[in-house]
Amino acid sequence: MSTSMARNLFGKTILITGASAGIGRSTAFEFARTSPASLRLILTARRVDRLHQIAEEIEHEAGTGVRVHVVKLDVSKPEEIERFVQGLPEEFRAIDVLVNNAGFMSGVEQAPDIPPNVIRDVWATNVTGVINMTQAILPIFKARPDGGRGDVVMLGSLAGREPYVGGALYCSSKAAVRAFTDALRRELIATRIRVITVDPGQVLTEFTTIRYRGDQAKADAVYAGCEPLTPDDVAEVIVFAAGRRENVVVADTLLFPSHQASPTHVHRKS
């Protein structure tokens, strides 16, 4: 017998940005496992080779009920977003759920020593990339009857709620998305378009290694004496929120591992 989530997601088209690794990858698998009878997944990222591998794994595991379309996409480039929407195959154009997962950070420099290229790239991906993706997909949602229908899922961060030393740029980028999200929810109140925020704390992904520019020792030190969340933990919350009955909005979710109470309040085992 199918679950209520499987029935609610049946036949839907899900778009996930940054799907080549970490939370995005796990979210793709979680959607497929939750509603394997009929689902379409659009997976985007810069590393398209990884996307093809993920698509093969999902189709092998879930069977013919899940169709996967992969697209190389850098959300920091507006022209790529425009081409992406225009180039979608007919079968995948009626998007029901947008998961704005793609994000980036490099370094822990403090002002005034944050490199200009890092400021540019982080803002282009984390802020304008999210806004441009949302603007590109909202017309699809709003074209549906009775004011429109669809889900916008914002993958935020505890960092967007509580800034910390060495995170001024990343924290401010996530705070900007949070403000955009809150405004968007109010602007769409007369529709059936749901705006959903999922804000995780510490999650063990390659994001931390990228942030420390490949220095694995420094990345490992972030989680020393801790048991961080896994990408699967976060993916389960994303799919749960998208799998609710249409009139139920899981508007705002904050989750962190049991050793963490805030970005700086962390209990480490000795």
N, C-alpha and C positions, 0 to 999 in steps of 0.2 A: 504494500500500500504506500502511495506517495505521501510525503509530508506536506503540510500547508505551504512551506517555503517552496517546495518543488512545484506545487500547483500555481503559486503566485508568480514564479519566474518562468513558467512554461511558455515557450515560444518567443521569449524576449531576446533582444540584441543588446549585448553588453560591450561597451568600449572602455578599455583600460589603457592608460598611458603609463610609460615606464614599466612595461610588463616583462622585461627581459630578465629580471632578477628580483630578489627580496620580496617585499610586500606585494608588488604588482604581479609577480609570477605566482605567488601563493594564492592571490585573489582569483586569478584565472582558473587554477585547479579547483578552488573551493566552489566557484560558481558551477563548473562542469560537474563536480561530484554531487552538488545539491540538486541540480535539475538536469539529469543526463538524457531525459526523454526527448527534449526539444529545446535547444539553446543555440544562439549564435554569438561567438566571441570575436571581437576585433581587438587584436593585440598590437600595440605600437611601442616603439623604442628606437634608439639609435643603433643598437646592436641587433640587426635583423637576423643574423645567423642564429643567435640564441632563440629568437622568436620562432623560427622554423623548427628548431629542436623541441621547444615547448609545445608547439602545435601538434607535432607528431606524437609526443607523449600523451597529450590530452586525448587525441583522437583514438589512440591505442587503448587507453584506459576507459574512456567514456563510451566509445562506440559511435555509431553513425548518427545518433541523435544530436550530437554536438558538432557544429560546423565552426571552423576557425579560419579567420582571415588575418594575415599578418601584414603590417605596413611599417617600413622604415620611416620614422618621424622624429624630428627634433622640435619639441614644442617651443623652444626659445626663438624659433624662426617663423614669424607670422606667415610668410609666403608658403612655407611647407604645410602649415595648418590649412590654409585655403585650398591648396592643391589636394590635400588628403581628403577633405570632405567632398570635393568635386569628383574625385577619382574612385569613390567607393562603388563596388559592384551593387547592382540593384538589390540583390538578396540581403545586403548588409546596411542599406541606407536608413531603414526605419529604426534608428537607435532608441532604446528605451532607458538605458542607464549609462551615464558617463562617470567613470571613476578617475578623477584627477589625481593621479598618484605620482607622476614624474616630478622629481625634485633633485636639487643639487646643492652641495656645499664643498668648499675647498679651503682648508686652513682654519686657524683659530686666532688670527691677528686681531689686535684691538686698534681702534681709531687713535691716531691718524695713520696707522701703518697698514690698513687693509688695502691690498693691491687693487688698482682700478679695474683690471680685467676680471678679478673675482667679483667685485661689486656688480659689474656689468652682467656677467654670466649667471650669477645667483639670482639677480632680480629678473633677468630675462626668462629664466626657467621657472622659478618659484612663484613669481607674481604675474608678470605680463603673459607668460606662457599659460598659466591657469586661467586668467581672464580671457585670453584669446580663444582657448579651447572651449570654454563655457559659452562664449558668444557665438562660436561656430556651430555648436550643437543645439543651443536653445531654440533657434527657428524650427528645427525638426520637432521638438517637444511642443512648441506653441501652436504649430499647425494642426494639432489634434483637436477634436471637438471639445466643447464645454470649457474653453479657455486654455486647454493644453494638458499634457500629461507626460511624466518622465521623472527620472531621478538624477540629480547632480550630487555626487559624493566627493567631498573634499577631504583629501588625506592631509590633515594638519599635523600638529605636534604640540606636546606639552610646552615646547620652547616658545610657541606663539602666545602662551598665556603667562609664562613666568620667565622673563629674560635672565640670562646668566653671564658671568664674566667670560670673555672669549667667544661669545656668541652673538654679539650685537647685530651683525649682518644677517645671520640665519634667523635669529629670533624676530627681527623686524620684518623679514620677508614673510614669515609664517603669521605674524600679527596682522600684516596687511591683508593676507588672504582671509584671515578670520573676519576682519572688518568687511571685506567684499562679500563674504558669505552671509554674514548677518544682514547686510543691506539687501542682498539678492533674495533672501527668504521673505523679507517684508515686501519687496517689489512684486513677488510672484504669488502673494497670498490669495489672490482671486482665482488662481489656477489650481490644477491638480499636480503641479510640478513640485516635487519634494526636494528640498535642499538639506543635505545631510553632512555633518562634520564628524570625522573620526580622528581624535587626537591621541596618539600613543606617546608613552614615555620611552625609556630605553628599549631599543629593539636590536637584536643581533643580526645585522646585515652587512654587506660589503660597503654600505654608505659610510661607515666610520673609517674604514680603510681608505676610501677615496678622500674623505675629509682630511685625513692625516697624510695625504699625498703618497700613499703606498708604504708608509712606515708601519709595518704590522705590529711591532713592539708597542708603539704608542697607541695604536688602535686597541690592542689587547688590554692595555692598562686601564682603559675606560671601563671595562667590565670586570676587572680583577675583584674577586671576592663577591661577585654578584651573579644572579641568574636572570638575565634580561628576557624580555618577551621574545618570541619567535615570530617570523613573518606570518606563519599560520595562525597564531593567536589574533593578530590584527585582521587578517583576511576573514576569519570567522565572524568578526563583528561587522565588517563591511557587508558581507553577504546576508547576515541576519537583518541588518537595517534595510537593505534593498529588497529583502524577501518578505517584508511585512505587507499586510493588507493595505490597499491603496490609500485608505483614509488615516493610516497610522504613520506618523512622521517621527522617526528616531532622530531628532534634530541635532543632538550634540552628545557625543560620547567621549569620555576621558578614561584611558586605561593605562596603567603602568604596572610593572612587576611588584611583588609584595615587599621588596627591599627598598622601594622608592616612594617618597611622598611628594617630592618636587624635584626640579632639575638639580638642585644642590643638596637636598636632604636625602642622602643615600646611606643605607646601612651596609657595610661591607664585612663579610666574614674574615676573620683573621687567619 
